[in-house]
Amino acid sequence: MRYTPFSYNARYGMRLQRLTIDGDFSCPNRDGSLGTGGCTFCNNDAFHPGYTKGRSIPEQIDAGIAFHSKRGRKADGYLAYFQAFSNTYAQLPVLHERYESALSHPAIKGLVIGTRPDCIDSGKLDYLASIKERGKIVELEYGIESVYDSTLKRVNRGHDFASTKKAVRETAERGLTVGGHIILGLPGETRDMLLEEADILNTLPLDFLKFHQLQILKGTPMETEYKERPEDFLRLGPDEYIGLLADIIRRLRPGIAIGRIASSVPPAFTDAPWGLLRHDELVERLIRRLEE
């Protein structure tokens, strides 16, 4: 392999399957605390598997296990992946109730928590560290999206990059696995900026990164922005994207594993899908490019 993939088997010595869980959280730039409307690129409906709807957390876990079992995905255990919206955006007693509800399921080996860097604090991190001390896996995935404050402001993110640096460092200090999500192609960003972004990310104690090509989702403010100012967007086809990603990976320090190289949503949600390209094919293209 020409890059280090983030492997549960290598890291924890077991085959683990994530189960997407809807914990009924919101975001501070949706409920009026910081703003309304959310990030301009966001449509969470595009990321919700059907089995999460209308079920309690234990019911979602059972339904998720059945969902993956039907597809022949064998696992030694499961991780409850709190994915939708910002999953630390609540008071600590609420987090305790929802996380412990998942951890009480006998098949659950730990938690993967997707959240914003401005929705974490020392009390929440101390609680998550205590879960790890009980022998459970705890991973935090922060929506970094960009290292540039001008971009974060333009997409209505509601926080700056200083918040990301603080959250990542305080998470790592507690021995928790910490990763980040990066979107490649946000408005106003150039190829050179995205290469420099890798150098900046190298300074953070990240265990892994997940990369997403920008997808213009229907019904989002970004869809309108793109129609009005398409020249501000770096729209990349699969081969161009793989070439950029290869150059980024070459600049990343070896200690940062790659958890994802691209994202996908149902075709009904996006204006420019990459057709029927499978993730495995994208990985093969990336390896060939790195070999070149």
HELIX and SHEET records of a PDB file:
HELIX    1   1 TYR A    8  TYR A   12  1                                   5    
HELIX    2   2 ASN A   44  PHE A   47  5                                   4    
HELIX    3   3 GLY A   50  THR A   52  5                                   3    
HELIX    4   4 ILE A   57  LYS A   70  1                                  14    
HELIX    5   5 LEU A   92  LEU A  103  1                                  12    
HELIX    6   6 PRO A  117  CYS A  119  5                                   3    
HELIX    7   7 SER A  122  GLU A  133  1                                  12    
HELIX    8   8 ASP A  149  ARG A  154  1                                   6    
HELIX    9   9 PHE A  161  GLU A  173  1                                  13    
HELIX   10  10 ARG A  191  LEU A  201  1                                  11    
HELIX   11  11 PRO A  221  GLU A  228  1                                   8    
HELIX   12  12 PRO A  230  ASP A  232  5                                   3    
HELIX   13  13 PRO A  238  ARG A  251  1                                  14    
HELIX   14  14 PRO A  267  PHE A  269  5                                   3    
HELIX   15  15 HIS A  279  GLU A  291  1                                  13    
SHEET    1   A 7 LEU A  16  ILE A  21  0                                        
SHEET    2   A 7 GLY A  77  PHE A  82  1                                        
SHEET    3   A 7 ILE A 108  THR A 115  1                                        
SHEET    4   A 7 ILE A 137  GLU A 145  1                                        
SHEET    5   A 7 THR A 177  LEU A 184  1                                        
SHEET    6   A 7 PHE A 208  GLN A 213  1                                        
SHEET    7   A 7 ALA A 257  ARG A 260  1                                        
END                                                                             
